[in-house]
Amino acid sequence: MAKATRVTASTSRNGFARGAVGSLGMLLMLLVCGIPLVPAADELPTIAAVNPVPAIEIRELPHFDVLGRIDEIHTDYMIVEDTLIRNDEEFPPEYIRESDRRQLTRSSFRAGDFVGVQQSGIGSLERLWKFDRPLE
């Protein structure tokens, strides 16, 4: 025959009581030993300072009569965005890189380069600005 065992309510309550007393004893020991449960305000970690956004230099661009890609480039003229730009032999134009404002030579320019054209009062090329990428 099988032997049946029966769990009484008093046994289960005694187990709960022992667990609760043990937990309270552990809590009391932590408090007595000086381990705080919640850190004090002066013990909280400090938040790291955020570096400010670096200053961005914004340079204003001059007015361009034509702005776009070079379609064709020849010795005495060029075509930029379907516009004919003539070179004046008496007054040679300036060639400038926009990113660092450095002087360039005419040989620095190729078809497909993105440029800004400043024309003189008579319509000839006065300044040609080379951009590293198209303007937005």
C-alpha positions as CSV (number, residue, x, y, z in Angstrom):
1,M,0.0,0.0,0.0
2,A,1.1,3.5,-0.7
3,K,1.8,5.8,2.1
4,A,0.1,9.2,1.9
5,T,1.7,12.3,3.4
6,R,-0.2,15.3,4.3
7,V,1.2,18.9,4.6
8,T,-0.5,20.9,7.3
9,A,-1.0,24.6,7.3
10,S,1.2,25.0,10.4
11,T,4.3,23.6,8.5
12,S,3.9,26.0,5.6
13,R,3.4,29.0,7.9
14,N,6.6,28.1,9.8
15,G,8.5,28.1,6.5
16,F,7.2,31.5,5.5
17,A,7.9,32.8,9.0
18,R,11.5,31.6,8.8
19,G,12.0,33.2,5.4
20,A,10.5,36.5,6.5
21,V,12.6,36.6,9.7
22,G,15.7,35.8,7.7
23,S,15.1,38.6,5.3
24,L,14.5,41.1,8.1
25,G,17.6,39.9,9.8
26,M,19.6,40.4,6.6
27,L,18.2,43.9,6.2
28,L,19.0,44.8,9.8
29,M,22.6,43.5,9.4
30,L,23.1,45.7,6.3
31,L,21.8,48.8,8.2
32,V,24.0,48.1,11.2
33,C,27.1,47.5,9.1
34,G,26.7,50.9,7.5
35,I,25.8,49.9,4.0
36,P,23.2,52.5,2.8
37,L,20.3,51.2,0.8
38,V,19.9,54.4,-1.2
39,P,23.0,56.5,-1.9
40,A,23.1,60.0,-0.4
41,A,22.7,63.0,-2.8
42,D,26.4,63.9,-2.4
43,E,27.5,60.4,-3.4
44,L,25.6,60.2,-6.7
45,P,27.8,60.1,-9.7
46,T,28.3,63.4,-11.5
47,I,27.0,63.8,-15.1
48,A,29.8,64.3,-17.6
49,A,29.9,67.8,-19.1
50,V,28.9,68.0,-22.8
51,N,31.3,69.7,-25.1
52,P,29.8,72.6,-26.9
53,V,29.2,72.5,-30.6
54,P,32.3,73.8,-32.4
55,A,31.9,77.1,-34.1
56,I,31.2,76.8,-37.8
57,E,32.7,79.3,-40.1
58,I,30.2,80.6,-42.5
59,R,31.7,82.4,-45.4
60,E,29.4,84.4,-47.7
61,L,29.8,83.7,-51.4
62,P,29.8,86.5,-54.0
63,H,27.1,86.8,-56.6
64,F,27.6,84.5,-59.5
65,D,26.3,85.3,-63.0
66,V,26.3,81.6,-63.9
67,L,26.4,78.6,-61.5
68,G,26.7,75.0,-62.6
69,R,28.9,72.4,-64.3
70,I,31.4,73.1,-67.1
71,D,30.0,71.6,-70.3
72,E,33.0,72.5,-72.5
73,I,36.3,74.3,-71.9
74,H,38.4,75.8,-74.7
75,T,41.4,78.2,-74.9
76,D,39.3,81.4,-75.6
77,Y,35.9,80.4,-74.2
78,M,34.0,77.9,-72.1
79,I,30.4,76.7,-71.8
80,V,28.9,76.5,-68.4
81,E,25.3,75.3,-68.1
82,D,24.7,76.0,-71.8
83,T,26.0,79.6,-71.4
84,L,28.9,80.8,-73.5
85,I,31.6,82.6,-71.4
86,R,34.4,84.4,-73.3
87,N,37.9,85.0,-72.0
88,D,39.2,88.6,-72.4
89,E,42.8,88.5,-73.5
90,E,43.5,92.0,-72.0
91,F,42.2,91.2,-68.6
92,P,43.0,87.6,-67.6
93,P,40.5,86.2,-65.1
94,E,41.1,85.0,-61.6
95,Y,40.7,81.3,-60.8
96,I,39.8,80.5,-57.2
97,R,39.1,77.3,-55.2
98,E,36.1,78.1,-53.0
99,S,37.0,75.8,-50.1
100,D,40.3,77.5,-49.1
101,R,40.1,80.6,-51.3
102,R,43.4,79.5,-52.9
103,Q,44.4,80.8,-56.4
104,L,44.3,78.2,-59.1
105,T,45.4,78.1,-62.8
106,R,43.1,77.5,-65.8
107,S,44.5,74.0,-66.2
108,S,42.9,73.1,-62.8
109,F,39.5,73.1,-64.4
110,R,37.9,70.2,-66.4
111,A,34.6,69.6,-68.0
112,G,32.1,68.4,-65.4
113,D,33.6,70.6,-62.6
114,F,31.0,72.6,-60.6
115,V,31.9,76.3,-60.9
116,G,30.6,79.8,-60.2
117,V,31.2,82.4,-62.9
118,Q,31.6,86.1,-62.3
119,Q,31.5,88.1,-65.4
120,S,32.8,91.6,-66.1
121,G,30.6,94.5,-67.2
122,I,31.3,93.5,-70.8
123,G,30.3,89.9,-70.3
124,S,33.8,88.3,-70.3
125,L,35.1,86.0,-67.6
126,E,36.3,87.9,-64.5
127,R,36.5,85.2,-61.9
128,L,35.9,81.4,-62.0
129,W,35.3,79.7,-58.7
130,K,35.8,75.9,-58.4
131,F,33.6,74.1,-55.9
132,D,34.5,70.7,-54.4
133,R,30.8,69.7,-54.6
134,P,27.6,71.2,-55.9
135,L,25.9,73.8,-53.8
136,E,22.6,72.8,-52.2
